[in-house]
Amino acid sequence: MDILSVDGNINKKRLALSILVPVIGGSVTGWLANRRAQEKYKKLKQPSFAPPGAVFPIVWTSLYTLMGIAKYRTDEKLNWKKENSLAVPLYDLQLGLNFLWSFLFFRWGLRGTALIEMTALLALIALTAYEFQKVDKTAGALMVPYIGWVTFALGLNYAVWKLNK
């Protein structure tokens, strides 16, 4: 099964835009939120399960790509079916919260606030995945790794917050 094709066709421009928005948005957000924050972050106590820093860009680029494909599939199905759905507004909202988290945690050092925000983010991701799967089962399934990673990241955020209070 081709995960890029919904009806046998691929709208390459829409697919590229759907992938590039989270990938570039996440990259820019990461750069803006993390510049000059890395030295402070390196001084924080880390839990034993914290992955090396090099893992994060690889994981996030992969997740943003999967999210973009899921969004593309959902958009295509909704356009084809000519129906309204909460899927796209929920997606946009969770993506905004995703970007905000980096500023809360890294840039502003508000790790407790970031923890609360990430809890809301996780709920919104789950709702988005649910709405996506109602439109397109593959789109919903493509969100599952994102749910898994953010669940892990929530535990990591909690541990860093707790160790550094």
C-alpha positions as CSV (number, residue, x, y, z in Angstrom):
1,M,0.0,0.0,0.0
2,D,1.3,3.4,-1.0
3,I,1.0,5.7,2.1
4,L,1.3,8.8,-0.1
5,S,-1.5,8.0,-2.5
6,V,-5.1,8.4,-1.3
7,D,-7.0,7.7,-4.6
8,G,-4.1,6.5,-6.8
9,N,-2.9,10.1,-7.4
10,I,-0.4,12.3,-5.5
11,N,-0.7,16.0,-5.4
12,K,3.0,16.7,-5.1
13,K,2.7,20.3,-4.2
14,R,0.2,19.7,-1.5
15,L,2.2,16.8,-0.2
16,A,5.4,18.8,-0.1
17,L,3.7,21.7,1.7
18,S,2.1,19.3,4.2
19,I,5.5,17.9,5.1
20,L,7.5,21.1,4.9
21,V,5.3,23.1,7.3
22,P,6.0,20.9,10.3
23,V,9.6,20.0,9.3
24,I,10.7,23.6,8.6
25,G,8.5,25.0,11.4
26,G,10.1,22.5,13.9
27,S,13.6,23.3,12.7
28,V,13.1,27.1,12.9
29,T,11.4,26.7,16.3
30,G,14.2,24.5,17.6
31,W,16.8,26.9,16.4
32,L,15.1,30.0,17.9
33,A,14.2,28.2,21.2
34,N,17.6,26.5,21.6
35,R,20.1,29.1,20.7
36,R,21.9,30.2,23.7
37,A,19.9,27.7,25.8
38,Q,22.2,24.7,25.2
39,E,24.7,25.6,27.8
40,K,22.0,26.0,30.5
41,Y,20.4,22.7,29.4
42,K,23.8,20.8,29.6
43,K,24.1,21.9,33.2
44,L,20.7,20.3,34.2
45,K,20.6,17.0,35.9
46,Q,19.3,14.4,33.5
47,P,17.4,11.1,34.2
48,S,19.2,7.9,33.3
49,F,16.8,7.3,30.4
50,A,17.5,10.6,28.6
51,P,18.7,9.9,25.1
52,P,21.8,11.7,23.7
53,G,21.1,15.1,22.1
54,A,21.8,13.8,18.6
55,V,18.7,11.6,18.7
56,F,16.2,14.5,18.9
57,P,16.7,16.0,15.5
58,I,16.5,12.6,13.8
59,V,13.4,11.6,15.7
60,W,11.6,15.0,15.2
61,T,12.4,15.1,11.5
62,S,10.9,11.6,11.1
63,L,7.9,12.5,13.2
64,Y,7.2,15.8,11.4
65,T,7.4,13.9,8.1
66,L,4.9,11.3,9.2
67,M,2.6,14.0,10.6
68,G,2.8,15.9,7.3
69,I,1.9,12.7,5.4
70,A,-1.0,12.1,7.7
71,K,-2.2,15.7,7.3
72,Y,-1.9,15.4,3.5
73,R,-3.9,12.2,3.4
74,T,-6.6,13.8,5.6
75,D,-6.7,16.9,3.5
76,E,-7.0,14.8,0.3
77,K,-9.8,12.6,1.7
78,L,-11.7,15.6,3.1
79,N,-11.5,17.4,-0.2
80,W,-12.6,14.3,-2.1
81,K,-15.5,13.6,0.3
82,K,-16.4,17.3,0.5
83,E,-17.0,17.1,4.2
84,N,-16.0,19.1,7.3
85,S,-14.0,17.7,10.1
86,L,-12.3,18.8,13.3
87,A,-9.2,17.0,12.1
88,V,-7.4,19.9,10.5
89,P,-8.1,22.6,13.2
90,L,-7.0,20.1,15.8
91,Y,-3.8,19.3,13.8
92,D,-3.0,23.0,13.5
93,L,-3.6,23.6,17.2
94,Q,-1.4,20.7,18.3
95,L,1.3,21.7,15.9
96,G,1.3,25.2,17.5
97,L,1.5,23.7,21.0
98,N,4.3,21.5,19.8
99,F,6.3,24.5,18.7
100,L,5.4,26.5,21.8
101,W,6.8,23.7,24.1
102,S,10.4,24.3,22.9
103,F,10.2,27.9,24.0
104,L,8.7,27.1,27.3
105,F,11.2,24.4,28.2
106,F,14.4,25.6,26.6
107,R,14.2,29.3,25.9
108,W,12.3,30.4,29.0
109,G,13.3,27.6,31.3
110,L,9.6,27.1,32.4
111,R,9.9,23.3,32.8
112,G,6.9,22.9,35.0
113,T,4.7,25.0,32.7
114,A,6.2,23.0,29.7
115,L,5.1,19.8,31.5
116,I,1.5,21.1,31.8
117,E,1.5,22.3,28.2
118,M,2.9,19.0,27.0
119,T,0.1,17.1,28.8
120,A,-2.4,19.3,26.9
121,L,-0.4,18.7,23.7
122,L,-0.6,14.9,24.2
123,A,-4.3,15.1,24.6
124,L,-4.6,17.2,21.4
125,I,-2.4,14.8,19.5
126,A,-4.6,11.9,20.6
127,L,-7.7,13.8,19.5
128,T,-6.1,14.7,16.2
129,A,-5.2,11.1,15.6
130,Y,-8.7,10.0,16.4
131,E,-10.2,12.6,14.0
132,F,-7.6,11.6,11.3
133,Q,-8.5,8.0,11.6
134,K,-12.2,8.8,11.2
135,V,-11.3,10.3,7.8
136,D,-8.5,8.0,6.8
137,K,-7.3,5.0,8.9
138,T,-3.7,5.3,7.5
139,A,-3.5,8.9,8.5
140,G,-4.6,8.0,12.1
141,A,-2.0,5.2,12.2
142,L,0.8,7.6,11.0
143,M,0.2,9.7,14.2
144,V,0.8,6.7,16.6
145,P,4.7,7.1,16.6
146,Y,4.2,10.8,17.5
147,I,1.9,9.8,20.4
148,G,4.5,7.3,21.6
149,W,7.4,9.8,21.4
150,V,5.5,12.6,23.1
151,T,4.4,10.2,25.9
152,F,8.1,9.4,26.4
153,A,9.0,13.1,26.2
154,L,6.4,13.9,28.8
155,G,8.2,11.5,31.2
156,L,11.5,13.0,30.3
157,N,10.1,16.6,30.9
158,Y,8.8,15.5,34.2
159,A,12.0,13.9,35.3
160,V,14.1,16.9,34.3
161,W,11.7,19.2,36.1
162,K,11.7,17.1,39.2
163,L,15.5,16.6,39.3
164,N,16.1,20.4,38.9
165,K,13.5,22.0,41.1
